[in-house]
Amino acid sequence: MKNTRFVDDLIAQEKIQNHLGHLGMMVSGSKSIYRSNYPDNLVLFNANVCAEFIEKDSFLGIIPYNITSIRKVWWGDIDITFSRADLIQSAKDLGKTIYVLSEMDARFEHAEKPNWKKYYIKITPEGEEYIGEHVQPHVIINDEVLQLISKE
């Protein structure tokens, strides 16, 4: 199952890179300048995109069951406002639910088991979008726009 995981992860990384760019991509050399240029955008620096993998296994070789794992498949800076269509297309191409997480929720102590419940945005293979509970009070989202609520 480990070799299958490795191949699945590489395929997922390649598909996501087609939409989001190379691993470790930066949207700007300066976070503060980027934020001042796009104050209404939902931006995550050092973000992680994780995908939900469902693997089949069996108990004693006779009773089948599924194992769900959430694994990191892309990392880098992401402007969710600008990359919304690319994220939706990534989930569709993968045929998997994807989660955009902060750096701390999928690195270091969460590298092997990402804290996927703290997602900023979750997108299903059908293209349905969900904003994380901790982000909802700060974001406006509809068919036309995804932006931060003005602090003024």
Helices and strands as residue ranges (DSSP letters): H 2-20, H 31-37, E 43-59, E 63-79, H 80-94, E 98-101, G 103-105, G 108-110, G 116-118, E 121-123, E 129-131, G 136-138, E 139-141, E 146-148
